[in-house]
Amino acid sequence: MEISREGREGKPVGTSFIIGNSKDVLAKSKQLIHNPVEGISAKERMITDPEFSNTIKELAQLDGAFVVSGGGVVEAACGFLIADASNVSIPKGLGTKHFSVAAMTMATKAIGIVVSESGGRIMIFKDGKILSSSS
């Protein structure tokens, strides 16, 4: 919600998070760049850690998704989601982040969150469908 409201230094930022089932999600993902959170201790990669929130905001400016374990550890950032999207059906007007997150939640038991750069709208996905949407 903080990224949605504030962006990064007042500039709008869009990003996505895939939460839970991280082993399956990582198997259906590819790093766009070297995983920037690799080598940081799990304790320091907790998504709920206020000290880590600036890192998340910085990395959110780069393309790709965050993969978060069910326990809240950010396992990867800047990931390209490559789950099969052939059966995904989302409303027209949503972007590739929404589409790829919907596909990943359909292919795994993960939950997906997309923060839209335009307007800061937050959408939550489960089983390939929109579970919740707020602006």
N, C-alpha and C positions, 0 to 999 in steps of 0.2 A: 504494500500500500504506500510505503514511503517513496518508492521509485515512481509510482503512479502520480503521487502528489507533487514531489519535488524534482524528479528527474535527477540529473547530475549537474550541479552548480546552476540550477534554474533552467537548464536546457532539457526538453522532453527526451525520454529514453524509452524504447520498447525492448522488451526481453521476454524470455520464457523460462519456466522452471518445470522439470519433470521430477516428481517426488514419489519415492518408494520404488521397490522392485529394481533397485539401481543396477544389479548385475545383469538382468535382462535388458534394461534400457541401454546400458553401456555396450552390450553385445549388438544392439541394433542402432548404434551411433558410430560416428567417426569424428575424430578431432579435426577442426578446421586449422588450428594452430597447435603448437605444443600445449598440453593441458597446463594452464597457468596456476592451478592450485596444487599441482603435483609437488610433493616435497614439503608441503606445509602440514604440520601435525593435525590429526583429526580434531583435537580439542580446539585448535585455532580456526578450523573450517566450519564451525557450527553456524548454521544459518541464523540462529537466534542471538548470536554474539554481536552486540552493538559495535565492538571493535572491528568486526569483519564486514560490517555493512558498507563502509566506504569502498572496500575492495570489491564487493558485489556491484556497487554502483559504477565503479571504474570499468569492470569487466562487462557489465551490461551494455556498454557503449559499443563493444565489439559484437560481431555477428555470432549467432549460435545460442544454444540453450545451456542452462545450468542443469546438471543431474545431481539430485539430492537424495541421500539414503532415507529410509523410513525413520531413522534415528536423528535426522536433521543435519548430517554431515554433507557438505558440498563435495561430491566426488569428482566432478569435472565441470569445466566452464568452456564456453565456445565450442560446444558439441553440435555436430550436424546430425539431425535425426533422420535415420534411413529406414524406418519401419514402413511396411507395405501400406500404401494409401489408397489402394484400388477400391475399397469399400467405404471410404470416408465421404460423408455428405454433410457439409456445413453451409450456413447461409452465404449467399453471394455478398461480396464486399469485404469479406474477411481475408486476411493476407496469408502468406506462406507460413508464418509462425503459427497461426491458428491451425492451418491445415496439417502441418507436421506434428504439432502437439496432439491434435485429435487422432492422427494415425498412430502415434506412439501409445496413447492411452487405450486405443483399440487393440493393439498388438501385445500389450503388457498389462499388468494390474496396477500400473502407476496412475497417479493423478497429475494433471497438467494445469499450469497457470500461465496465461499470456497477459502481459501488460502492453497495451497498444501505445505506440509512440504518439500517434495522433489522438489526442483527447485523454490519454491515460486510462482508458477503459480496461477493466480487469475481467477476464473470463476464466472460468474453471472448467476443465474437461475431465470426463471419466467415461470409459468404454467408448471413446470416439465421439461422444456427444457433449454438448454444452450443458453443464450442471448448474452453473450460476453465472450471472453477468451483472457487473455494476460499473457505474461511471463516476 
